[in-house]
Amino acid sequence: MNELHLPWLELAIAAPLLGALWVSRAIDPETGQRRSLAVCSLTLMLVLCAWIDLGYIHAVIAHDRWSLCQTCIGFDPFVIDDINAPLLPMAALLYFVTALATLRTKVRRFSFSMMLVSEAILLATLSCNVPWGIITLLTIGVLPPLWEIRARRGSTRVFSIHMALFVVMLVVGWWMVEHTPAGKPPSTIALAMLVGAVLLRSGIVPLHCWMTDLFERASFGTALLFVTPMVGVYAAVRLLMPIAPDWALRSLAFISLFTAVYAAGMALVQRDARRFFCYLLLSHSSLVLVGLEMATPLGLTGALCLWISVGLSLTGFGLVLRSVEARVGTISLDQFHGLYEHTPTLAAFFLLTGLASIGFPGTIGFVGSELLFESAVDIYPFVGLAVALAAALNGVAILQAYFRVFTGQRFSALISLRSRLPERLAVLVLALLILGGGLFPQPGLASRYHAAMELIKIRRTLAGQAEEFEARERPVWFDETAQREPELELIDPAIEVDAQSEPQPAGATPLDGDPSAEHTTFRLPNV
């Protein structure tokens, strides 16, 4: 395996852990916030260096040089590859902007030291490619929000029961997979356990009660950082997708599709802003799972793009809601608040980040949503209709919330409610990424396409088709009688990716035959 020039990943994981000790010794919360910002900045720079280093050595996957884990346990569980390379900076950025946007009215109720611990756990999870390591880190990752709920003297019963069930299903399912006799596929029970664990951690209906309970009982910042990285999707990518048969993918996709529409409808009728945000995020994360389980180049590329765009846009959206909540308290959506005159900057960011999450043209979410919709329509008409319906309902819910929070009446305040500079900087950074990714989508899209092809290659390799694997435009899990696509020709890795069509090699000529043919042959790059 290729090596990075420095142990960037281990340094990025160690920095928040050591920073948590430093922050815990701060004499006051304001000092703790400043120290946490310094640590988050350092962590962000370290993971960016790891991503740049991976591109510099022109490698698909690499691990740390002079790895401490390699010395201590004989192997290095932390790697960076095409799949997690952009996820690590995104995760570090989410923690940085959350710490930056925390107002003085919130600092005494938000634990910055525990935030840094959860950041270290998240970065370790996203950089780990050892199955038992991922399972262990996912288990540890549920402890920080549980600790905070207990510290706030809230009931942990709902959250504890769901997370305990998630851990049990994940451990038992993978143990059964590992003990499957050689040459035989994993048992139905083992796969059902893994599917159930992914559904539960992702908050898929009817296993979503813990998510609404978390937003009600934990601080907004802690709940936001626990759900927006979507580690349930990461568990599906690393643990389930490589070994899952068609029926497992079909089950996960159909349940996720139903959840996307259901949660979008629920977001329309919520009266509390936190619950509204929770259902909005649940609908979008379900759409990411739908795209992942298509197992086609187009669907996977759209889902991976959507994963990043939803993480960035909904984090910005949540931070705006958190800032408004810090000014006026609990936000009720059954009445008009009229805050636009007091916070016009927050109103603009609210609308921008909300519309970006549903794929508004010119934003980072547009390309991913377009690819996902096109792939869904090609699979089966009702799937495309359901995806479009979920996006439409989410759009209506966002606009309705905007009018309720920022328009409708004049709001009288005795003090200034204008947004502070740190808040504006935090959301401005996300806004620049949202608009930049929408206006110049090609680099990110090409990166996600190559990651999608790596996932398909891994899946075909484990299925015994390492030398000649194929990508289907119409997955068999929606149509068991679908004919297999012709075998694909491997070509040079010069790829042009267009949001309006399937990825094709540079200079490729149209296929022979009727252009309106039902299936299209994909040409895959050499990997």
N, C-alpha and C positions, 0 to 999 in steps of 0.2 A: 504494500500500500504506500502511496505517496505521503511524504511528510511536509508539513508546513515549516516555515523558516524558524518559527518560535512557538512555544506552547500557548498560543492565543486562547484556545478554548478553556484550558484549565485555569489560566489567569482570569478569564472572564467569569468563570464560576466562583473562583476564590475571592475575587474583589468584593462582591456583595456580602459574602459571609464575613470577611474581615471588617467590611464597612458597617455591618450590623452591630458588631461589638463596639466600634468607634461611636456610632450614633447612640447606642444605649447609654453611653457615659456622658452624653451632652447634659449641660446644666439646665437647659430649658428647651421647649419644643421648637422654637424658632432656630436655635443653633442646630438642633437635630435635623431640621429640614434642610438647612444649608449644607450640612455634612452629607446628607443623603443625596442631594443634587450633585455634589462633587463625585460621589461614588457611582451614581447612575451615569454621569458623563463619562467617567473612566471606563465603565463596563461597556457602554455603547461604542466607544472608540476601539476597544479590544475586539469586539465581535465584528466591527467593520473591517478591522485589519485582517481578521481571519478570512472574511469573505474576499477581500482584495488579494490576499495571499493565495487563496485557492485559484482565482483567475490568473494570477501571475505565473503559477507553475503549470497551468493548463491541465488540470486534473479533474476527474469526475468526482473523486472522493479522496480525502486526505485526513491524517490525524496529526496530533501535536508531535513536534520534535522535543526530545528531552522530557518525555512524559513521566510524571510522577506515578501515575497509575501503572504504566508499563513496568516501572521499576519495582513497585510494591506488589502488584497482583499478577504480573506476567502478561497482561494485555491492556490495550487502551480502549475503553468502551466509548470514548467521545470522539466523534468524527464530524466532519463537515462535508456535505455533498450537494449535488444539484437540488435535492429536495428541501433540505433545511437551511441552505445558505442564506436566503432572504428572510427566513422566519426568525433567525437569531437576532439580526438587527431590529426587526420589527418588534420583537418581544422587549428588547432593551429600550427601544424608543418609547413604547407604551408606558413603561415604568418611569422613564425620565419625565415625560410630559405630565403624567399624573402627579408626581412629586412637585413639579414646577407650578402646576395649576392649583395646588392646595392653598386655600386662603387661611389667614390667621384665625378665622373663626372655626376652622376645621382641624388645625394642627394638633390641638390637645385631644381630639377624639380619633386621630388617625396615627397608627403606630408605624413610624418610618423604619424602625429596626426590623419589625416583622415583615414589612414590605420588601426590604432587601433580602431577607431570608427566602421569601417566596420567589423573588427574582432569580436567586441562585438555583433554586429547585427547578424553576421553569427552564432556565438555560441548560441545565444538566439534562433535563428530560428531552428537550428538542435536539440536543447534540448526541444523545445516546442511541446506538443502534443495536445494543444487546437486549434481547427480549426481556429477560428477567430484570435487567437494569431499568428498562422503561417501566415495567410493572412496579418495581420498588419505588421509583421516583414518583410515579402517578399516585401511589399510596401515600407517600410522605407529603405530596402536594396538597392533600385535603386538610392537613393539620393547621396551617396558618389561619384560614377563615374560621375553622372550628374553634381555635383558641380565641379569636377576636369575639365571636358570638358569646363565648363563655365569659370573657372579660367584661362584656357589656351586659351581662346577666340576662341574656336572652335564652329562650328555649332552643336547644340543639337537637331535639328529638327527630324532627323531619330530616334535617341535613345529615345527621349521624346515621340514621337508618338507611337512607339512600346511598351514602358513600360507603358504608360497610357492605351493603349488597353489591355495589360496584366492585369493590376490592375482592370479595369472595368469588364473584363470577369470573373476574379477570384471572385470578390465581388458579382456580380450579380448571377453567377452560384451557389456559396455556399448559398447565401440568398434564392434562389429558392429551393435548396436541403433542407434547414432547414424548409421551409414552405410547404414541401410536406405533404399531409395528412397522418396520421398514417396508417400503413398497406399497403401503396402503394409505388411502386418504384419511384425514382426521375424522373422527366419529361425528355424527350429527349432534350429539349432546355437547361435545367440546366446542363445535362451531356455534351452536346456539348460545352457549355461555359467553363466548367472545362477542357475538353480535349483541346480546343483551347488555354486556358491560359497556360497549361503545354507545349504544342507544341511551343508557342511563347517564353516562358521563356527559353526553351531548344534550341531555335534557329533552329527549324526544318524547312526545305524547305516547302513552299516559304516564311516563316516568319523569315529568318535568316539575313536580311540586317543589322539589328541593331548590330549584332555581329562583322561583318567586319568593320562597321563604328566606333564601340568602339575601336577596335585595331588600327585604323588609327588616331583617334583624342585624345584618352587618353594615358597616359603613359603605357608602356608595363607591368609594375608591377601591376598597378591598374586593367587593363583589364585581366591580368592573374588571379588575386585573385577574380575577379568577376565571372569568368566562370568556373575555374577548380573545385571548390567544387560541381558543378552541383546541385544547389538547385532546379532547375526545376524537377529533378528526385526525390528529397526529397518531393516536393509538390505532385508528382504523387503517391508516396508511402503512404503518410499520408492522403491525401484528396481524391484521385481518386480510387486507387486500392480497398479499402474496400467496396465501394458502386457501382463500375462500372459494368454494365452488359457486356455480351460477345461482343456485337457489339462495345461498346466503346473501349474495349481492342483491338479488331481486328483493328479498325480504327487507333488507336495510333500506333500499332505495324507495320502495313503496311506502314504508312507514315514515321515512323522512319527507317524502312528497306530501303525504297527508298532514304531517306536522307543519310544514311550511305554509300551507293554506290555512290550517286551523289557527296557528299562532298569528298569522296576519289578520285574520278576522277578529281574534281576541284583542289584538292591539287597537283595533278601531273602537272598542267599547270600554276600554279601561278608563277609570276615573283618577287613578293615581299615576303620577309620572314615572315612578320607579317600575311599577308593574307594566306600564306601557313600554318602557325601554326593554324590559326583560323579554316580553313577547316579540318585540321587534327583532332583537338579537337572536332569539330562538328560531324565528322564521328564516332569517338569513343563514344561520349556521346549518339549518336543515337543507337549504338549497345547495350548500357546499357539499354535504354528504350525498345528495342526489347526483351531482356531477361526478364525484369520485367513484361512485359505484356503477357508472356507465362503462368504465374500463375501455373507453375509446380515446384516441388522441385528442379529438375535438372536445369531448366532455371533460376529460382529465385536465386539459389545458385551461378550459374555462373555470373549472372548480378550483384549481390552484391559484389562478388569478383572482378569483372571487374571495378566496381565503384571505389573501393579503389586503384586498380592497375593503372587505367588510371589517377586518381587524382595525385598519387605520381609520376608516370613516366612522364606524360606530364608537370607537374610543373617543374621537373628537366630539361626536354627538353626545356621548355620555358625560364628557367633561363639561360641556356647555350646560346640560341639565344640572350637573352637580354645582356649577357656579351660580346658576339661578336659584337653586335650592338653598345655597349658603346665604342668599340675600333675603329671601321671602319665606323660608321654611318649606314645609311640605307643599308640593305643587299639586293642586287639584285640577283635573282636566274637565270637570263638569261646569266650569265657569271661566269667564274671560278675565285676564289679569292686566293686560295693557302695558307691558313692560318695555315696549319698543323705544319710547322716548328716553327711558333711563339707561337702557343697555342696547343701543343699536348695533354695536359690534358683535355682541353675543347673538343677537337675532340673525345677523348675516351668517355667522359661522354655524348656527343651528340649521339654517336652511341649506347651506352648502354641504355640510357633512351628512345631513339627512338624505338629500337628493343623491349624493354620491353613493350612498349605501344601496340604493335601488337601481344604480346604473344609469344615471342621467348623462346624456351626451356631453363630452368634454371633461368628464371626471374619470378617475382611475377605475371605477366600477363598471363603466360602460362596456369595455371590451370583454371582460369576463362574463358579464350578464348576456351579452350578445352571443358569445360562443356557447354558453350553457343553453340558451334558448334554442339556438340553431341545432345543436346536438340533440336536444330533447325532442324537437319537432321531427327530426329525421328518424328517431326511434319509434315514436308512436304519437299520433295527434293529441290524445288526451293528456299525455305527459307535458307536451309543450303548452297546452291550454292551462294546465295546473300551475306551471312555472309562471306564465304570464299573469294568471289570476293572483298568485301570491305577490308578485311584484306590484301589481296595480293596487291591491289592498294596502300594502305597505306604504306606497306613495300617498294614498288618500289619508292614511293614519298619520303620516308625518306632517302633511299640510294642515290637517285638522289640529294637531298638537301645536303647530306653529301659531295658528290663529288664536288658539285658546291662551297660550302663554304670553304672546307679544302684542295682540291687538284686542279690540272690542270695547275698551273703556280707558279712561285716564287713571293712572295709578299715582296716588299721592304718597310721597316719602319725605321724611324729615331730614334724611341724610342722603348723600350721593350714592347711587347704586351703579355708577359707571364701572366698567370692567377695568381691572388692574393690569399693569404691564405684564407680569408673569402669566396671567391667564391669556392675554392676547398673544404672547409669544408661543405658548404651548399649542394653542389651537392654530396659530398661523403656520407653525412648522408642519402640522398635519395637513392644513389646507394647501400648502405649497406642494406637498407630496401627492395629494389628491388631484390637483390640477395638472401638475407636471406629468404624473402617470397617465392622465387622460389625453393630454396634448401630444405626448411623445411615448406611446405605448410599446413601440417595437422592442426595445431592449428587455423590458420585463416580460413581454409576451414570448419572446424567443427563449428566455431563460426557463419560463414555466413549460414551454413546449418540450424542451430537452428533458426536464424533470418528469414530465408525463411519459415520454418515451422510455426513460429509465424504469419507471414503475411498471410499464407494460413488459419490458424486457425481463424484469425480475419475476413477474407473474408467469410469463411463458417459460422461463428457465426452471422454476420450481414445478411447473406442470410437465416437464420433460420435453420442452420444445425449444431448447437453447439455441440450436443452430438455425432453424427456420421457424420463426414466430411471425404471427400475423396480427394486424390491428383491424378490428371490425368496425364498420360504420354503424351497423345495426347489431347491438349486443344480443346474445342469445338468451339473456335472462328475461327479456321482454317477449321474445318469440322463440320458443324452443325448436320450431321447425324451420327457422331461418337457414338459408343456405350459407355455407362457409364461403368466405371471400377468397378470391384467387391468391396464391402465394405472392409475396411481395419481393420486389427487387431492392437490394440494399444499395444505396448510393452515397455519394460524398456528402459531408455534413453542411453543405451550403444551403441554407434553408431560408425561404421567404415566408413569413407568417402574416396573413391578412385577416383582419377581424371579420370580414364578410365571407370568407371562404376557408376551406380546409387548408392546413399547412402543406405547401408544395416546395420542391426544390427549385433553386434559382434556375431560370431558363427552361423549366419543364414544359413539354408540349401537351396539348389536350389528349385525353385517352381516345383510343379508337372506338368506333361504334357510336351508337345513339347518345348524344349529350344528355338526354333526359332519362338515361338509364337509372334504375332505382339505386344501385350501389356504385360507389366510387372507390377505386383502388388507391390506398395511401402508399406513398413512397417513403420509407423510413431511412433515417441517417445511419451511418455506421457509428456504433457506440462501443 
